[in-house]
Structure formats: C-alpha cells, structure tokens
Amino acid sequence: MKVTIRRTGVGLSAYIPKKDLEEPIISVEKENLWGGFVLLRNGWRLALPDLPQDTRLPITVEARKLSRGD
C-alpha cells in the first residue's frame, strides 16, 4: 500500500491515501526508520522499504501492512 511518511509538530505520522487515514507513528524498529517496522497508534505495523538514511520527508513509499502481533 502507498504510505506518505511526514513530520508533524509532534513527531512522525503515516498517511494512507486509499483509506484517507493519518495516524501518528508511535515506535520505530530502526533508528533511521527505513528498512524496518513502524507501529501506528491504531495498532497497525508497517514494513518500510530500505532507503538511504538521509532521505528527506515527506515521502511516499510502498509499505507492507502486517497483522497485529505479527
């Protein structure tokens, strides 16, 4: 699914246009964000692609949604 990762005034958020859903990212697996998993406030876990550490935000990427507890 396409996901736009962007910075907000309080941290990072993920916007999923197909669902018209924007949720704060509450935790990240890797410090540099890319190539790991992120956890959204609604409980969704998303696997993000590998990108260079200096990738600028906002950016739209192809992410994979994992089931809760996966």
mmCIF file as Biopython writes it, N, C-alpha, C and O atoms, coordinates in Angstrom:
data_model
#
loop_
_atom_site.group_PDB
_atom_site.id
_atom_site.type_symbol
_atom_site.label_atom_id
_atom_site.label_alt_id
_atom_site.label_comp_id
_atom_site.label_asym_id
_atom_site.label_entity_id
_atom_site.label_seq_id
_atom_site.pdbx_PDB_ins_code
_atom_site.Cartn_x
_atom_site.Cartn_y
_atom_site.Cartn_z
_atom_site.occupancy
_atom_site.B_iso_or_equiv
_atom_site.auth_seq_id
_atom_site.auth_asym_id
_atom_site.pdbx_PDB_model_num
ATOM 1   N N  . MET A ? 1  ? 0.839  -1.171  0.000  1.0 0.0 1  A 1 
ATOM 2   C CA . MET A ? 1  ? 0.000  0.000   0.000  1.0 0.0 1  A 1 
ATOM 3   C C  . MET A ? 1  ? 0.884  1.233   0.000  1.0 0.0 1  A 1 
ATOM 4   O O  . MET A ? 1  ? 1.980  1.218   0.561  1.0 0.0 1  A 1 
ATOM 5   N N  . LYS A ? 2  ? 0.419  2.282   -0.616 1.0 0.0 2  A 1 
ATOM 6   C CA . LYS A ? 2  ? 1.150  3.547   -0.637 1.0 0.0 2  A 1 
ATOM 7   C C  . LYS A ? 2  ? 0.936  4.258   0.697  1.0 0.0 2  A 1 
ATOM 8   O O  . LYS A ? 2  ? -0.182 4.355   1.202  1.0 0.0 2  A 1 
ATOM 9   N N  . VAL A ? 3  ? 2.047  4.755   1.255  1.0 0.0 3  A 1 
ATOM 10  C CA . VAL A ? 3  ? 2.027  5.447   2.541  1.0 0.0 3  A 1 
ATOM 11  C C  . VAL A ? 3  ? 2.925  6.674   2.433  1.0 0.0 3  A 1 
ATOM 12  O O  . VAL A ? 3  ? 4.047  6.597   1.932  1.0 0.0 3  A 1 
ATOM 13  N N  . THR A ? 4  ? 2.419  7.797   2.906  1.0 0.0 4  A 1 
ATOM 14  C CA . THR A ? 4  ? 3.232  9.008   2.959  1.0 0.0 4  A 1 
ATOM 15  C C  . THR A ? 4  ? 3.698  9.193   4.394  1.0 0.0 4  A 1 
ATOM 16  O O  . THR A ? 4  ? 2.890  9.298   5.317  1.0 0.0 4  A 1 
ATOM 17  N N  . ILE A ? 5  ? 5.022  9.231   4.568  1.0 0.0 5  A 1 
ATOM 18  C CA . ILE A ? 5  ? 5.621  9.458   5.879  1.0 0.0 5  A 1 
ATOM 19  C C  . ILE A ? 5  ? 5.998  10.933  5.941  1.0 0.0 5  A 1 
ATOM 20  O O  . ILE A ? 5  ? 6.669  11.450  5.047  1.0 0.0 5  A 1 
ATOM 21  N N  . ARG A ? 6  ? 5.563  11.600  6.999  1.0 0.0 6  A 1 
ATOM 22  C CA . ARG A ? 6  ? 5.886  13.023  7.135  1.0 0.0 6  A 1 
ATOM 23  C C  . ARG A ? 6  ? 6.069  13.401  8.597  1.0 0.0 6  A 1 
ATOM 24  O O  . ARG A ? 6  ? 5.614  12.710  9.508  1.0 0.0 6  A 1 
ATOM 25  N N  . ARG A ? 7  ? 6.750  14.522  8.784  1.0 0.0 7  A 1 
ATOM 26  C CA . ARG A ? 7  ? 6.936  15.062  10.132 1.0 0.0 7  A 1 
ATOM 27  C C  . ARG A ? 7  ? 5.769  15.987  10.452 1.0 0.0 7  A 1 
ATOM 28  O O  . ARG A ? 7  ? 5.307  16.752  9.606  1.0 0.0 7  A 1 
ATOM 29  N N  . THR A ? 8  ? 5.310  15.896  11.680 1.0 0.0 8  A 1 
ATOM 30  C CA . THR A ? 8  ? 4.283  16.816  12.166 1.0 0.0 8  A 1 
ATOM 31  C C  . THR A ? 8  ? 4.893  17.584  13.337 1.0 0.0 8  A 1 
ATOM 32  O O  . THR A ? 8  ? 6.057  17.379  13.679 1.0 0.0 8  A 1 
ATOM 33  N N  . GLY A ? 9  ? 4.125  18.442  13.932 1.0 0.0 9  A 1 
ATOM 34  C CA . GLY A ? 9  ? 4.612  19.195  15.082 1.0 0.0 9  A 1 
ATOM 35  C C  . GLY A ? 9  ? 4.959  18.335  16.283 1.0 0.0 9  A 1 
ATOM 36  O O  . GLY A ? 9  ? 5.703  18.769  17.162 1.0 0.0 9  A 1 
ATOM 37  N N  . VAL A ? 10 ? 4.425  17.114  16.332 1.0 0.0 10 A 1 
ATOM 38  C CA . VAL A ? 10 ? 4.656  16.249  17.494 1.0 0.0 10 A 1 
ATOM 39  C C  . VAL A ? 10 ? 5.459  14.993  17.167 1.0 0.0 10 A 1 
ATOM 40  O O  . VAL A ? 10 ? 5.676  14.170  18.057 1.0 0.0 10 A 1 
ATOM 41  N N  . GLY A ? 11 ? 5.902  14.817  15.938 1.0 0.0 11 A 1 
ATOM 42  C CA . GLY A ? 11 ? 6.677  13.632  15.579 1.0 0.0 11 A 1 
ATOM 43  C C  . GLY A ? 11 ? 6.406  13.208  14.146 1.0 0.0 11 A 1 
ATOM 44  O O  . GLY A ? 11 ? 6.164  14.047  13.278 1.0 0.0 11 A 1 
ATOM 45  N N  . LEU A ? 12 ? 6.448  11.908  13.903 1.0 0.0 12 A 1 
ATOM 46  C CA . LEU A ? 12 ? 6.215  11.360  12.578 1.0 0.0 12 A 1 
ATOM 47  C C  . LEU A ? 12 ? 4.784  10.854  12.460 1.0 0.0 12 A 1 
ATOM 48  O O  . LEU A ? 12 ? 4.184  10.418  13.442 1.0 0.0 12 A 1 
ATOM 49  N N  . SER A ? 13 ? 4.249  10.916  11.251 1.0 0.0 13 A 1 
ATOM 50  C CA . SER A ? 13 ? 2.930  10.345  11.004 1.0 0.0 13 A 1 
ATOM 51  C C  . SER A ? 13 ? 2.957  9.603   9.672  1.0 0.0 13 A 1 
ATOM 52  O O  . SER A ? 13 ? 3.816  9.843   8.823  1.0 0.0 13 A 1 
ATOM 53  N N  . ALA A ? 14 ? 2.005  8.706   9.513  1.0 0.0 14 A 1 
ATOM 54  C CA . ALA A ? 14 ? 1.843  7.939   8.284  1.0 0.0 14 A 1 
ATOM 55  C C  . ALA A ? 14 ? 0.453  8.234   7.739  1.0 0.0 14 A 1 
ATOM 56  O O  . ALA A ? 14 ? -0.544 8.086   8.446  1.0 0.0 14 A 1 
ATOM 57  N N  . TYR A ? 15 ? 0.391  8.652   6.477  1.0 0.0 15 A 1 
ATOM 58  C CA . TYR A ? 15 ? -0.886 8.927   5.819  1.0 0.0 15 A 1 
ATOM 59  C C  . TYR A ? 15 ? -1.098 7.873   4.744  1.0 0.0 15 A 1 
ATOM 60  O O  . TYR A ? 15 ? -0.245 7.681   3.877  1.0 0.0 15 A 1 
ATOM 61  N N  . ILE A ? 16 ? -2.242 7.186   4.802  1.0 0.0 16 A 1 
ATOM 62  C CA . ILE A ? 16 ? -2.597 6.168   3.828  1.0 0.0 16 A 1 
ATOM 63  C C  . ILE A ? 16 ? -3.747 6.724   2.984  1.0 0.0 16 A 1 
ATOM 64  O O  . ILE A ? 16 ? -4.898 6.711   3.421  1.0 0.0 16 A 1 
ATOM 65  N N  . PRO A ? 17 ? -3.436 7.218   1.759  1.0 0.0 17 A 1 
ATOM 66  C CA . PRO A ? 17 ? -4.453 7.882   0.950  1.0 0.0 17 A 1 
ATOM 67  C C  . PRO A ? 17 ? -5.651 6.993   0.609  1.0 0.0 17 A 1 
ATOM 68  O O  . PRO A ? 17 ? -6.786 7.468   0.600  1.0 0.0 17 A 1 
ATOM 69  N N  . LYS A ? 18 ? -5.412 5.713   0.328  1.0 0.0 18 A 1 
ATOM 70  C CA . LYS A ? 18 ? -6.508 4.818   -0.068 1.0 0.0 18 A 1 
ATOM 71  C C  . LYS A ? 18 ? -7.574 4.714   1.019  1.0 0.0 18 A 1 
ATOM 72  O O  . LYS A ? 18 ? -8.756 4.543   0.721  1.0 0.0 18 A 1 
ATOM 73  N N  . LYS A ? 19 ? -7.157 4.817   2.272  1.0 0.0 19 A 1 
ATOM 74  C CA . LYS A ? 19 ? -8.092 4.748   3.404  1.0 0.0 19 A 1 
ATOM 75  C C  . LYS A ? 19 ? -8.416 6.127   3.967  1.0 0.0 19 A 1 
ATOM 76  O O  . LYS A ? 19 ? -9.223 6.246   4.888  1.0 0.0 19 A 1 
ATOM 77  N N  . ASP A ? 20 ? -7.788 7.178   3.418  1.0 0.0 20 A 1 
ATOM 78  C CA . ASP A ? 20 ? -7.905 8.543   3.945  1.0 0.0 20 A 1 
ATOM 79  C C  . ASP A ? 20 ? -7.684 8.524   5.461  1.0 0.0 20 A 1 
ATOM 80  O O  . ASP A ? 20 ? -8.495 9.028   6.238  1.0 0.0 20 A 1 
ATOM 81  N N  . LEU A ? 21 ? -6.554 7.924   5.847  1.0 0.0 21 A 1 
ATOM 82  C CA . LEU A ? 21 ? -6.236 7.691   7.253  1.0 0.0 21 A 1 
ATOM 83  C C  . LEU A ? 21 ? -4.857 8.261   7.551  1.0 0.0 21 A 1 
ATOM 84  O O  . LEU A ? 21 ? -3.899 7.986   6.828  1.0 0.0 21 A 1 
ATOM 85  N N  . GLU A ? 22 ? -4.754 9.048   8.605  1.0 0.0 22 A 1 
ATOM 86  C CA . GLU A ? 22 ? -3.461 9.517   9.071  1.0 0.0 22 A 1 
ATOM 87  C C  . GLU A ? 22 ? -3.330 9.166   10.541 1.0 0.0 22 A 1 
ATOM 88  O O  . GLU A ? 22 ? -4.183 9.513   11.358 1.0 0.0 22 A 1 
ATOM 89  N N  . GLU A ? 23 ? -2.241 8.467   10.866 1.0 0.0 23 A 1 
ATOM 90  C CA . GLU A ? 23 ? -2.002 8.021   12.234 1.0 0.0 23 A 1 
ATOM 91  C C  . GLU A ? 23 ? -0.587 8.395   12.648 1.0 0.0 23 A 1 
ATOM 92  O O  . GLU A ? 23 ? 0.334  8.330   11.834 1.0 0.0 23 A 1 
ATOM 93  N N  . PRO A ? 24 ? -0.406 8.783   13.894 1.0 0.0 24 A 1 
ATOM 94  C CA . PRO A ? 24 ? 0.947  9.024   14.399 1.0 0.0 24 A 1 
ATOM 95  C C  . PRO A ? 24 ? 1.741  7.721   14.450 1.0 0.0 24 A 1 
ATOM 96  O O  . PRO A ? 24 ? 1.184  6.658   14.725 1.0 0.0 24 A 1 
ATOM 97  N N  . ILE A ? 25 ? 3.025  7.809   14.188 1.0 0.0 25 A 1 
ATOM 98  C CA . ILE A ? 25 ? 3.929  6.674   14.358 1.0 0.0 25 A 1 
ATOM 99  C C  . ILE A ? 25 ? 4.393  6.722   15.807 1.0 0.0 25 A 1 
ATOM 100 O O  . ILE A ? 25 ? 5.001  7.701   16.239 1.0 0.0 25 A 1 
ATOM 101 N N  . ILE A ? 26 ? 4.102  5.649   16.562 1.0 0.0 26 A 1 
ATOM 102 C CA . ILE A ? 26 ? 4.432  5.667   17.994 1.0 0.0 26 A 1 
ATOM 103 C C  . ILE A ? 26 ? 5.739  4.957   18.317 1.0 0.0 26 A 1 
ATOM 104 O O  . ILE A ? 26 ? 6.325  5.191   19.374 1.0 0.0 26 A 1 
ATOM 105 N N  . SER A ? 27 ? 6.207  4.082   17.409 1.0 0.0 27 A 1 
ATOM 106 C CA . SER A ? 27 ? 7.526  3.477   17.626 1.0 0.0 27 A 1 
ATOM 107 C C  . SER A ? 27 ? 8.100  3.023   16.290 1.0 0.0 27 A 1 
ATOM 108 O O  . SER A ? 27 ? 7.373  2.718   15.345 1.0 0.0 27 A 1 
ATOM 109 N N  . VAL A ? 28 ? 9.429  2.988   16.245 1.0 0.0 28 A 1 
ATOM 110 C CA . VAL A ? 28 ? 10.132 2.542   15.042 1.0 0.0 28 A 1 
ATOM 111 C C  . VAL A ? 28 ? 11.125 1.460   15.442 1.0 0.0 28 A 1 
ATOM 112 O O  . VAL A ? 28 ? 11.715 1.510   16.522 1.0 0.0 28 A 1 
ATOM 113 N N  . GLU A ? 29 ? 11.302 0.483   14.561 1.0 0.0 29 A 1 
ATOM 114 C CA . GLU A ? 29 ? 12.233 -0.611  14.843 1.0 0.0 29 A 1 
ATOM 115 C C  . GLU A ? 29 ? 13.679 -0.153  14.687 1.0 0.0 29 A 1 
ATOM 116 O O  . GLU A ? 29 ? 14.535 -0.491  15.505 1.0 0.0 29 A 1 
ATOM 117 N N  . LYS A ? 30 ? 13.950 0.618   13.632 1.0 0.0 30 A 1 
ATOM 118 C CA . LYS A ? 30 ? 15.305 1.083   13.359 1.0 0.0 30 A 1 
ATOM 119 C C  . LYS A ? 30 ? 15.386 2.588   13.566 1.0 0.0 30 A 1 
ATOM 120 O O  . LYS A ? 30 ? 14.464 3.324   13.215 1.0 0.0 30 A 1 
ATOM 121 N N  . GLU A ? 31 ? 16.474 3.027   14.129 1.0 0.0 31 A 1 
ATOM 122 C CA . GLU A ? 31 ? 16.643 4.447   14.420 1.0 0.0 31 A 1 
ATOM 123 C C  . GLU A ? 31 ? 16.506 5.317   13.175 1.0 0.0 31 A 1 
ATOM 124 O O  . GLU A ? 31 ? 15.946 6.412   13.239 1.0 0.0 31 A 1 
ATOM 125 N N  . ASN A ? 32 ? 17.023 4.826   12.027 1.0 0.0 32 A 1 
ATOM 126 C CA . ASN A ? 32 ? 16.949 5.628   10.809 1.0 0.0 32 A 1 
ATOM 127 C C  . ASN A ? 32 ? 15.637 5.426   10.050 1.0 0.0 32 A 1 
ATOM 128 O O  . ASN A ? 32 ? 15.468 5.984   8.966  1.0 0.0 32 A 1 
ATOM 129 N N  . LEU A ? 33 ? 14.708 4.643   10.595 1.0 0.0 33 A 1 
ATOM 130 C CA . LEU A ? 33 ? 13.352 4.467   10.071 1.0 0.0 33 A 1 
ATOM 131 C C  . LEU A ? 33 ? 13.248 3.496   8.911  1.0 0.0 33 A 1 
ATOM 132 O O  . LEU A ? 33 ? 12.338 2.667   8.893  1.0 0.0 33 A 1 
ATOM 133 N N  . TRP A ? 34 ? 14.142 3.568   7.947  1.0 0.0 34 A 1 
ATOM 134 C CA . TRP A ? 34 ? 13.998 2.815   6.696  1.0 0.0 34 A 1 
ATOM 135 C C  . TRP A ? 34 ? 14.467 1.373   6.823  1.0 0.0 34 A 1 
ATOM 136 O O  . TRP A ? 34 ? 15.475 1.084   7.468  1.0 0.0 34 A 1 
ATOM 137 N N  . GLY A ? 35 ? 13.707 0.464   6.186  1.0 0.0 35 A 1 
ATOM 138 C CA . GLY A ? 35 ? 14.072 -0.943  6.184  1.0 0.0 35 A 1 
ATOM 139 C C  . GLY A ? 35 ? 13.629 -1.692  7.421  1.0 0.0 35 A 1 
ATOM 140 O O  . GLY A ? 35 ? 14.033 -2.833  7.641  1.0 0.0 35 A 1 
ATOM 141 N N  . GLY A ? 36 ? 12.813 -1.065  8.215  1.0 0.0 36 A 1 
ATOM 142 C CA . GLY A ? 36 ? 12.324 -1.706  9.436  1.0 0.0 36 A 1 
ATOM 143 C C  . GLY A ? 36 ? 10.817 -1.564  9.559  1.0 0.0 36 A 1 
ATOM 144 O O  . GLY A ? 36 ? 10.128 -1.235  8.593  1.0 0.0 36 A 1 
ATOM 145 N N  . PHE A ? 37 ? 10.326 -1.812  10.740 1.0 0.0 37 A 1 
ATOM 146 C CA . PHE A ? 37 ? 8.901  -1.743  11.015 1.0 0.0 37 A 1 
ATOM 147 C C  . PHE A ? 37 ? 8.585  -0.487  11.808 1.0 0.0 37 A 1 
ATOM 148 O O  . PHE A ? 37 ? 9.398  -0.014  12.601 1.0 0.0 37 A 1 
ATOM 149 N N  . VAL A ? 38 ? 7.382  0.047   11.579 1.0 0.0 38 A 1 
ATOM 150 C CA . VAL A ? 38 ? 6.868  1.138   12.403 1.0 0.0 38 A 1 
ATOM 151 C C  . VAL A ? 38 ? 5.527  0.699   12.969 1.0 0.0 38 A 1 
ATOM 152 O O  . VAL A ? 38 ? 4.801  -0.074  12.344 1.0 0.0 38 A 1 
ATOM 153 N N  . LEU A ? 39 ? 5.211  1.190   14.136 1.0 0.0 39 A 1 
ATOM 154 C CA . LEU A ? 39 ? 3.936  0.898   14.775 1.0 0.0 39 A 1 
ATOM 155 C C  . LEU A ? 39 ? 3.116  2.176   14.802 1.0 0.0 39 A 1 
ATOM 156 O O  . LEU A ? 39 ? 3.575  3.211   15.286 1.0 0.0 39 A 1 
ATOM 157 N N  . LEU A ? 40 ? 1.892  2.096   14.276 1.0 0.0 40 A 1 
ATOM 158 C CA . LEU A ? 40 ? 0.990  3.241   14.275 1.0 0.0 40 A 1 
ATOM 159 C C  . LEU A ? 40 ? 0.123  3.211   15.529 1.0 0.0 40 A 1 
ATOM 160 O O  . LEU A ? 40 ? -0.039 2.163   16.154 1.0 0.0 40 A 1 
ATOM 161 N N  . ARG A ? 41 ? -0.429 4.357   15.890 1.0 0.0 41 A 1 
ATOM 162 C CA . ARG A ? 41 ? -1.267 4.457   17.089 1.0 0.0 41 A 1 
ATOM 163 C C  . ARG A ? 41 ? -2.468 3.510   17.036 1.0 0.0 41 A 1 
ATOM 164 O O  . ARG A ? 41 ? -2.923 3.036   18.078 1.0 0.0 41 A 1 
ATOM 165 N N  . ASN A ? 42 ? -2.988 3.228   15.834 1.0 0.0 42 A 1 
ATOM 166 C CA . ASN A ? 42 ? -4.159 2.348   15.724 1.0 0.0 42 A 1 
ATOM 167 C C  . ASN A ? 42 ? -3.801 0.866   15.815 1.0 0.0 42 A 1 
ATOM 168 O O  . ASN A ? 42 ? -4.682 0.014   15.701 1.0 0.0 42 A 1 
ATOM 169 N N  . GLY A ? 43 ? -2.507 0.543   16.020 1.0 0.0 43 A 1 
ATOM 170 C CA . GLY A ? 43 ? -2.086 -0.847  16.183 1.0 0.0 43 A 1 
ATOM 171 C C  . GLY A ? 43 ? -1.513 -1.484  14.930 1.0 0.0 43 A 1 
ATOM 172 O O  . GLY A ? 43 ? -0.979 -2.591  15.003 1.0 0.0 43 A 1 
ATOM 173 N N  . TRP A ? 44 ? -1.604 -0.827  13.790 1.0 0.0 44 A 1 
ATOM 174 C CA . TRP A ? 44 ? -1.047 -1.383  12.555 1.0 0.0 44 A 1 
ATOM 175 C C  . TRP A ? 44 ? 0.466  -1.356  12.615 1.0 0.0 44 A 1 
ATOM 176 O O  . TRP A ? 44 ? 1.061  -0.398  13.107 1.0 0.0 44 A 1 
ATOM 177 N N  . ARG A ? 45 ? 1.092  -2.423  12.108 1.0 0.0 45 A 1 
ATOM 178 C CA . ARG A ? 45 ? 2.540  -2.457  11.900 1.0 0.0 45 A 1 
ATOM 179 C C  . ARG A ? 45 ? 2.794  -2.403  10.406 1.0 0.0 45 A 1 
ATOM 180 O O  . ARG A ? 45 ? 2.208  -3.166  9.638  1.0 0.0 45 A 1 
ATOM 181 N N  . LEU A ? 46 ? 3.668  -1.498  9.999  1.0 0.0 46 A 1 
ATOM 182 C CA . LEU A ? 46 ? 4.013  -1.350  8.594  1.0 0.0 46 A 1 
ATOM 183 C C  . LEU A ? 46 ? 5.493  -1.623  8.400  1.0 0.0 46 A 1 
ATOM 184 O O  . LEU A ? 46 ? 6.329  -1.131  9.158  1.0 0.0 46 A 1 
ATOM 185 N N  . ALA A ? 47 ? 5.814  -2.415  7.378  1.0 0.0 47 A 1 
ATOM 186 C CA . ALA A ? 47 ? 7.209  -2.650  6.998  1.0 0.0 47 A 1 
ATOM 187 C C  . ALA A ? 47 ? 7.560  -1.633  5.924  1.0 0.0 47 A 1 
ATOM 188 O O  . ALA A ? 47 ? 6.908  -1.569  4.881  1.0 0.0 47 A 1 
ATOM 189 N N  . LEU A ? 48 ? 8.589  -0.841  6.183  1.0 0.0 48 A 1 
ATOM 190 C CA . LEU A ? 48 ? 9.018  0.188   5.244  1.0 0.0 48 A 1 
ATOM 191 C C  . LEU A ? 48 ? 10.188 -0.316  4.413  1.0 0.0 48 A 1 
ATOM 192 O O  . LEU A ? 48 ? 10.965 -1.149  4.880  1.0 0.0 48 A 1 
ATOM 193 N N  . PRO A ? 49 ? 10.325 0.180   3.181  1.0 0.0 49 A 1 
ATOM 194 C CA . PRO A ? 49 ? 11.429 -0.259  2.322  1.0 0.0 49 A 1 
ATOM 195 C C  . PRO A ? 49 ? 12.762 0.316   2.780  1.0 0.0 49 A 1 
ATOM 196 O O  . PRO A ? 49 ? 12.816 1.283   3.538  1.0 0.0 49 A 1 
ATOM 197 N N  . ASP A ? 50 ? 13.833 -0.303  2.301  1.0 0.0 50 A 1 
ATOM 198 C CA . ASP A ? 50 ? 15.177 0.240   2.546  1.0 0.0 50 A 1 
ATOM 199 C C  . ASP A ? 50 ? 15.362 1.486   1.707  1.0 0.0 50 A 1 
ATOM 200 O O  . ASP A ? 50 ? 15.160 1.456   0.493  1.0 0.0 50 A 1 
ATOM 201 N N  . LEU A ? 51 ? 15.742 2.574   2.336  1.0 0.0 51 A 1 
ATOM 202 C CA . LEU A ? 51 ? 16.048 3.831   1.662  1.0 0.0 51 A 1 
ATOM 203 C C  . LEU A ? 51 ? 17.288 4.425   2.316  1.0 0.0 51 A 1 
ATOM 204 O O  . LEU A ? 51 ? 17.610 4.064   3.448  1.0 0.0 51 A 1 
ATOM 205 N N  . PRO A ? 52 ? 17.992 5.322   1.638  1.0 0.0 52 A 1 
ATOM 206 C CA . PRO A ? 52 ? 19.145 5.963   2.263  1.0 0.0 52 A 1 
ATOM 207 C C  . PRO A ? 52 ? 18.744 6.689   3.543  1.0 0.0 52 A 1 
ATOM 208 O O  . PRO A ? 52 ? 17.648 7.238   3.646  1.0 0.0 52 A 1 
ATOM 209 N N  . GLN A ? 53 ? 19.646 6.680   4.505  1.0 0.0 53 A 1 
ATOM 210 C CA . GLN A ? 53 ? 19.364 7.297   5.805  1.0 0.0 53 A 1 
ATOM 211 C C  . GLN A ? 53 ? 19.028 8.778   5.676  1.0 0.0 53 A 1 
ATOM 212 O O  . GLN A ? 53 ? 18.252 9.307   6.472  1.0 0.0 53 A 1 
ATOM 213 N N  . ASP A ? 54 ? 19.601 9.449   4.688  1.0 0.0 54 A 1 
ATOM 214 C CA . ASP A ? 54 ? 19.368 10.886  4.541  1.0 0.0 54 A 1 
ATOM 215 C C  . ASP A ? 54 ? 18.157 11.223  3.672  1.0 0.0 54 A 1 
ATOM 216 O O  . ASP A ? 54 ? 18.041 12.349  3.187  1.0 0.0 54 A 1 
ATOM 217 N N  . THR A ? 55 ? 17.252 10.259  3.468  1.0 0.0 55 A 1 
ATOM 218 C CA . THR A ? 55 ? 16.036 10.509  2.691  1.0 0.0 55 A 1 
ATOM 219 C C  . THR A ? 55 ? 15.223 11.607  3.362  1.0 0.0 55 A 1 
ATOM 220 O O  . THR A ? 55 ? 15.011 11.586  4.575  1.0 0.0 55 A 1 
ATOM 221 N N  . ARG A ? 56 ? 14.777 12.556  2.569  1.0 0.0 56 A 1 
ATOM 222 C CA . ARG A ? 56 ? 14.028 13.704  3.101  1.0 0.0 56 A 1 
ATOM 223 C C  . ARG A ? 56 ? 12.541 13.405  3.172  1.0 0.0 56 A 1 
ATOM 224 O O  . ARG A ? 56 ? 11.998 12.685  2.334  1.0 0.0 56 A 1 
ATOM 225 N N  . LEU A ? 57 ? 11.897 13.961  4.174  1.0 0.0 57 A 1 
ATOM 226 C CA . LEU A ? 57 ? 10.452 13.810  4.358  1.0 0.0 57 A 1 
ATOM 227 C C  . LEU A ? 57 ? 9.769  15.095  3.949  1.0 0.0 57 A 1 
ATOM 228 O O  . LEU A ? 57 ? 10.377 16.159  4.070  1.0 0.0 57 A 1 
ATOM 229 N N  . PRO A ? 58 ? 8.560  15.058  3.479  1.0 0.0 58 A 1 
ATOM 230 C CA . PRO A ? 58 ? 7.683  13.900  3.316  1.0 0.0 58 A 1 
ATOM 231 C C  . PRO A ? 58 ? 8.070  13.083  2.088  1.0 0.0 58 A 1 
ATOM 232 O O  . PRO A ? 58 ? 8.646  13.596  1.129  1.0 0.0 58 A 1 
ATOM 233 N N  . ILE A ? 59 ? 7.734  11.791  2.148  1.0 0.0 59 A 1 
ATOM 234 C CA . ILE A ? 59 ? 7.984  10.881  1.039  1.0 0.0 59 A 1 
ATOM 235 C C  . ILE A ? 59 ? 6.877  9.839   1.004  1.0 0.0 59 A 1 
ATOM 236 O O  . ILE A ? 59 ? 6.387  9.398   2.044  1.0 0.0 59 A 1 
ATOM 237 N N  . THR A ? 60 ? 6.493  9.453   -0.205 1.0 0.0 60 A 1 
ATOM 238 C CA . THR A ? 60 ? 5.502  8.387   -0.383 1.0 0.0 60 A 1 
ATOM 239 C C  . THR A ? 60 ? 6.245  7.125   -0.792 1.0 0.0 60 A 1 
ATOM 240 O O  . THR A ? 60 ? 7.031  7.128   -1.740 1.0 0.0 60 A 1 
ATOM 241 N N  . VAL A ? 61 ? 5.984  6.046   -0.062 1.0 0.0 61 A 1 
ATOM 242 C CA . VAL A ? 61 ? 6.648  4.774   -0.310 1.0 0.0 61 A 1 
ATOM 243 C C  . VAL A ? 61 ? 5.617  3.650   -0.383 1.0 0.0 61 A 1 
ATOM 244 O O  . VAL A ? 61 ? 4.461  3.819   0.005  1.0 0.0 61 A 1 
ATOM 245 N N  . GLU A ? 62 ? 6.056  2.519   -0.880 1.0 0.0 62 A 1 
ATOM 246 C CA . GLU A ? 62 ? 5.230  1.307   -0.890 1.0 0.0 62 A 1 
ATOM 247 C C  . GLU A ? 62 ? 5.552  0.549   0.386  1.0 0.0 62 A 1 
ATOM 248 O O  . GLU A ? 62 ? 6.663  0.043   0.541  1.0 0.0 62 A 1 
ATOM 249 N N  . ALA A ? 63 ? 4.596  0.466   1.299  1.0 0.0 63 A 1 
ATOM 250 C CA . ALA A ? 63 ? 4.789  -0.220  2.584  1.0 0.0 63 A 1 
ATOM 251 C C  . ALA A ? 63 ? 3.931  -1.477  2.602  1.0 0.0 63 A 1 
ATOM 252 O O  . ALA A ? 63 ? 2.971  -1.610  1.842  1.0 0.0 63 A 1 
ATOM 253 N N  . ARG A ? 64 ? 4.299  -2.386  3.482  1.0 0.0 64 A 1 
ATOM 254 C CA . ARG A ? 64 ? 3.548  -3.619  3.620  1.0 0.0 64 A 1 
ATOM 255 C C  . ARG A ? 64 ? 2.914  -3.643  5.006  1.0 0.0 64 A 1 
ATOM 256 O O  . ARG A ? 64 ? 3.603  -3.480  6.013  1.0 0.0 64 A 1 
ATOM 257 N N  . LYS A ? 65 ? 1.608  -3.846  5.054  1.0 0.0 65 A 1 
ATOM 258 C CA . LYS A ? 65 ? 0.907  -3.905  6.340  1.0 0.0 65 A 1 
ATOM 259 C C  . LYS A ? 65 ? 0.999  -5.315  6.891  1.0 0.0 65 A 1 
ATOM 260 O O  . LYS A ? 65 ? 0.719  -6.294  6.198  1.0 0.0 65 A 1 
ATOM 261 N N  . LEU A ? 66 ? 1.393  -5.397  8.140  1.0 0.0 66 A 1 
ATOM 262 C CA . LEU A ? 66 ? 1.453  -6.670  8.837  1.0 0.0 66 A 1 
ATOM 263 C C  . LEU A ? 66 ? 0.304  -6.737  9.822  1.0 0.0 66 A 1 
ATOM 264 O O  . LEU A ? 66 ? -0.131 -5.714  10.349 1.0 0.0 66 A 1 
ATOM 265 N N  . SER A ? 67 ? -0.182 -7.928  10.068 1.0 0.0 67 A 1 
ATOM 266 C CA . SER A ? 67 ? -1.289 -8.053  11.016 1.0 0.0 67 A 1 
ATOM 267 C C  . SER A ? 67 ? -0.798 -7.729  12.409 1.0 0.0 67 A 1 
ATOM 268 O O  . SER A ? 67 ? 0.401  -7.784  12.680 1.0 0.0 67 A 1 
ATOM 269 N N  . ARG A ? 68 ? -1.705 -7.398  13.280 1.0 0.0 68 A 1 
ATOM 270 C CA . ARG A ? 68 ? -1.353 -7.100  14.671 1.0 0.0 68 A 1 
ATOM 271 C C  . ARG A ? 68 ? -0.723 -8.331  15.297 1.0 0.0 68 A 1 
ATOM 272 O O  . ARG A ? 68 ? -1.233 -9.443  15.167 1.0 0.0 68 A 1 
ATOM 273 N N  . GLY A ? 69 ? 0.388  -8.115  15.975 1.0 0.0 69 A 1 
ATOM 274 C CA . GLY A ? 69 ? 1.064  -9.225  16.642 1.0 0.0 69 A 1 
ATOM 275 C C  . GLY A ? 69 ? 1.884  -10.086 15.725 1.0 0.0 69 A 1 
ATOM 276 O O  . GLY A ? 69 ? 2.363  -11.138 16.148 1.0 0.0 69 A 1 
ATOM 277 N N  . ASP A ? 70 ? 2.070  -9.682  14.470 1.0 0.0 70 A 1 
ATOM 278 C CA . ASP A ? 70 ? 2.865  -10.443 13.502 1.0 0.0 70 A 1 
ATOM 279 C C  . ASP A ? 70 ? 4.323  -10.425 13.857 1.0 0.0 70 A 1 
ATOM 280 O O  . ASP A ? 70 ? 5.138  -11.016 13.150 1.0 0.0 70 A 1 
#
